[in-house]
């Protein structure tokens, strides 16, 4: 049982896009609403992209920068709180967290794509020469 769970988690951390699609389809079946299921997929698979970026960095450069990922997320959270306070003059924590989490999805999705292409090109160049 633990090997099956380990295998599923490995696939999801290696291919978080597959996890996003599966969560979207599951949400679509449950909610019958495309927009709502897309938001569910974004919210629930952000963690997969964060972990995937960490493992891609470890694979490409053989160094763990997880502390930097956490630090970047803390700075982003501080910026979101500050901007929300400047615009609304009060902090509505639910809105701040939702914006922060969805921004992290977009950031780590783009970093995941960039690192995947970089890793493929780097491996091809290293293998060729």
N, C-alpha and C positions, 0 to 999 in steps of 0.2 A: 504494500500500500504506500509506504513512504517513497519507494523508488518511482512509482507512478506520479505522485505529487511532485517529486523532484524533477522528473522529466517534463511535466507540464510547465512548471515554473521556469525551467531552463529555456524551453521553447518561447514562452511569453517574454522573458527578459532578452532573448536573442532577437525575436521578431515582435516588438510591441505593436506594430501596425496590425498584425494578425489578432492580437488581443483587443485592439480598438474595434476592429471589424466584428469580432465575436460579441463584444459587449454591446455594440450598436445594434446588431441583429437581435440579440436577446432582449434589449430594451424596446426594440421595434415590435417584437411579438407581444411583450407585456403591455406597453403603453398604447400601441396603435397610433403613435404620433412621431413623425420623423424628427421634428425639431427637438422634442423632449428627449428622444432616444439619443440624438447626437450630443446633447448636453450631458446626458448620463455617461456616454462613452468618453467624452472629454474629461469629465470629473473623475471617473473611476480608473482611467488608464494613465493619468499624469504620473503616478508613482512608477509605472512600468518604464516610461521614457526616462525618468530621472535615474533609475537603476541601470537602464540600458546605456545611457551616456557614460555613467561611471565605468561600466565594464568595457565599453569601447575604448575609453581613455586608457584603461589598464592594459587592454590587448594591444593597442597601437604603440604606446610609449612606455609600457612596463612600469608605470608609476601610478599610485593611487592619489587622485586629487579630490577625493570625496569631501574633505574638509573645505576645499575651495567651492565645491558645488553648494554645500550647506551655507557657506559665507555669502555667496552670491544670492541665494534664496532669502537670507536674512536681510541683506541690503535692499532687495526688491520689495520685501514686505515693509521695510521702513519707508521706502519711497511711496508705496501705495498708501500707507497710513497718512503720511505727510500731505500727499496730494489730495486725498479724500478730505482731510481736515481743512485744507486751504479752500477747497471748492465748496464743501457743504457746511463748514464751520462746526461740525460735530462728526464724531466717528461712529458710523453704523458698522459694527464688526462683521455682520453677516455679508454685507455688500463688499467690504474690503477683502474678506477672505475669499469670496467667490471670484472677484477680479484678480486677486493675487494668484489663485490656483489656476485659473484659465490662462493667465499670462504665462505662468510657468509651463503649462501644456504647450503653448505656442513656442516658447523659447526652447524647451528641451526637445520638442518635435523637430524644429529646424536644426538644432545642434546635432541631433541623432542622424538626420539626413546628411548633414555636412560631414560628420565624422565617418559615416558609412562610405560615402564617396571618397573621402580622403584615404581611408583604410584600404579600399579596393585599389585605388590608383597607386598608393604607396606600395602595396604588396605586388602589384603588377610590375612596377618599375624595379623594385628590389629583386624580383624573380627574373626579370629580363636581363638585368645587368649584373 
